[in-house]
Amino acid sequence: MTDMPRENVQSYPRPPRLEPVQQRILITLGGAVVADTTQALRVLETHHAPTYYLPRATIAANLIPVSGSSFCEWKGAARYFDVRAGQSTARRAAWAYNRPTAAFAAIAGCVAFYAALMEEVWVGDHKVIPQPGSFYGGWVTANLDGRIKGAPGTEHW
C-alpha cells in the first residue's frame, strides 16, 4: 500500500493534469462492490479535489445510460449513468467521456463516480469525502490541504 503525500489543491495545475493512481480504489453501493481496482487515473485541477476515473472493465455495477450531458473545456462531452449495485440504484451517479480530447485520451473507456451518491468510496486506506456542492465530482481525502472549489460562493472561481 502506498501512503498518500500531503497535497495542496491550490498547487494543482491549470490546465489540469492526468496521472495514474498508486492506491487501490474501492467503491460500494447497496452492500455490493461497484468497483475495486489498482488501475485508476486521476485528474488534478487547481482548487478541485482529484477526480478519479476507473477502467470500465474493473466496474462490477450495472451502469444504465441516462439522458443529458455536460461539456468540460478540458475533457470534452460527458454522458451520465445511473449506477445499480446490490439492492440500490444511485441516480445520475457516474459519468464518462467516450471521446475525450487528445490530452485526456487515456480516460476513454473509464468511468467516474460521485462519491456522495455511493455507499462508501476509498482511496487506499483513506475514506473519501465528496467534493463540496453537487456539481463537481472530486474526491476529498485526508491528505488534501487548501480551499476546495464547490461550496456555495466558490463555483465560479
RASULTA-V255813 format. One line per field, one symbol per residue. phi: phi as a letter, one per 30 degrees, with the letter a starting at -180 (. if undefined). A space follows every 50 residues. Layout:
# RASULTA-V255813
phi = ???
This chain:
# RASULTA-V255813
phi = .cdcddbcddcddbddbcbdcdcdcbbbaiicddabbccdbbccbeicde ccbceedcccddccebdjabbcdccjdcccbdccahcbbcdhcbbacdbd dedcedddicbcbdedccdbbbciccddcdeeiccdcdccbdddcjdcdk dejcdcd
